[in-house]
Amino acid sequence: MENDDVVYVGSKPVMNYVLAVVTQFNSGAETVTIKARGRAISRAVDVAEVVRNRFLNNLEVKDILISTEKVTSERGESNVSSMEITLGNKPE
């Protein structure tokens, strides 16, 4: 992908990430990718839906990628699900 417009979703409130996504689009981004891992995936879906339904009605989901990443912690290695949701403008 050629764009650097990525919002990483973690444990902050949903509206913090919604504001970040809306700001990216307002500053001229063609697409914005919302990335999350593990338990933050459901929050990322909420962010995408709030942006599309409440703030920027001209957006659509362009792509969704799901994968599994190996994460090493003090408890050893484990698999963590990850998801990327790419939002972009609807074609005219």
C-alpha positions as CSV (number, residue, x, y, z in Angstrom):
1,M,0.0,0.0,0.0
2,E,1.2,3.5,-0.8
3,N,-0.5,5.3,2.0
4,D,0.7,5.9,5.5
5,D,-2.7,6.7,6.8
6,V,-3.0,4.0,9.5
7,V,-4.8,4.2,12.9
8,Y,-3.7,1.6,15.4
9,V,-6.5,0.6,17.8
10,G,-5.6,-0.3,21.4
11,S,-7.4,0.2,24.7
12,K,-8.5,3.8,24.5
13,P,-12.1,4.8,24.1
14,V,-13.6,4.3,20.7
15,M,-14.2,8.0,20.1
16,N,-10.4,8.7,20.4
17,Y,-9.8,6.5,17.3
18,V,-12.9,7.8,15.5
19,L,-11.5,11.3,15.8
20,A,-8.1,10.1,14.5
21,V,-9.7,8.5,11.4
22,V,-11.9,11.6,10.7
23,T,-8.9,13.8,11.0
24,Q,-7.0,11.7,8.5
25,F,-9.8,12.0,6.0
26,N,-10.2,15.8,6.6
27,S,-6.5,16.3,5.9
28,G,-6.8,14.8,2.5
29,A,-6.3,11.0,2.9
30,E,-7.8,8.9,0.1
31,T,-8.0,5.8,2.3
32,V,-7.4,5.1,6.0
33,T,-6.5,1.7,7.4
34,I,-7.7,0.8,10.9
35,K,-5.4,-1.9,12.5
36,A,-6.0,-3.9,15.6
37,R,-4.9,-7.1,17.4
38,G,-6.5,-9.4,19.8
39,R,-9.2,-8.0,22.0
40,A,-9.0,-4.6,20.3
41,I,-10.5,-6.1,17.1
42,S,-14.1,-5.5,18.2
43,R,-13.1,-1.9,19.1
44,A,-11.7,-1.5,15.6
45,V,-15.0,-2.7,14.0
46,D,-16.8,-0.2,16.2
47,V,-14.5,2.6,15.1
48,A,-15.1,1.8,11.4
49,E,-18.9,1.7,11.9
50,V,-19.1,4.9,13.9
51,V,-17.0,6.7,11.3
52,R,-19.2,5.4,8.4
53,N,-22.6,5.8,10.0
54,R,-22.3,9.0,12.2
55,F,-19.5,11.2,10.7
56,L,-18.6,10.5,7.1
57,N,-21.5,8.9,5.2
58,N,-19.7,8.8,1.9
59,L,-17.2,6.1,3.1
60,E,-17.3,2.4,2.4
61,V,-15.2,-0.5,3.5
62,K,-12.6,-1.1,0.7
63,D,-10.9,-4.1,2.2
64,I,-10.7,-6.3,5.3
65,L,-7.6,-8.4,6.0
66,I,-7.4,-10.9,8.8
67,S,-4.3,-12.8,9.9
68,T,-2.6,-14.4,12.9
69,E,0.7,-13.1,14.4
70,K,3.0,-15.0,16.6
71,V,3.7,-12.9,19.7
72,T,6.5,-13.7,22.2
73,S,6.0,-12.7,25.8
74,E,7.3,-13.7,29.2
75,R,4.7,-16.6,29.1
76,G,6.2,-17.9,25.9
77,E,4.9,-17.7,22.3
78,S,1.2,-17.3,21.5
79,N,-0.9,-16.6,18.4
80,V,-2.7,-13.3,18.3
81,S,-5.4,-12.5,15.7
82,S,-5.0,-9.3,13.8
83,M,-7.3,-7.3,11.5
84,E,-7.0,-4.4,9.1
85,I,-10.0,-2.5,7.9
86,T,-9.5,-0.1,5.0
87,L,-12.0,2.7,4.6
88,G,-12.3,4.9,1.4
89,N,-14.6,7.1,-0.4
90,K,-17.5,5.6,-2.3
91,P,-17.2,5.8,-6.1
92,E,-19.2,8.7,-7.5
